[in-house]
C-alpha cells in the first residue's frame, strides 16, 4: 500500500463516468503567468472512487463546513468571480448552503 501524502491543494478537477469518479488535486504555479496565458496547476494527487462514495463525501463535507461556520460564527465567502468561472449561479450557490 502506498504511503499517505500530506499536501496543500488550491485546484481540483472532477471527472465522472458510469463506473466511478476521478478527483485530481493540484497546486497553482507560485509565479504569475505571462499575460494571455492560462495557469496550469501541477497535479499532486489523483483519487479514484465510486460514485456512491463521492456522493457520501459530498454530503459529509457540506455538513462539516456548515457545522464549522455555526461553531465559529464565520461565513466562509467564495468570490463571485470564482463562482462565475465554474458556471455556478449565485442562486444555486445560496440554495446549497441554506439549512
Secondary structure, 3 states (H helix, E strand, C coil): CCCCCCCCCCEEEEEEECCEEEEEEEECCCCCCCCCCCCCCEEEEEEEECHHHHHHHHHHHHHHHHHHHHHHCCCCCCCHHHHHHCCCCHHHHHHHCCC
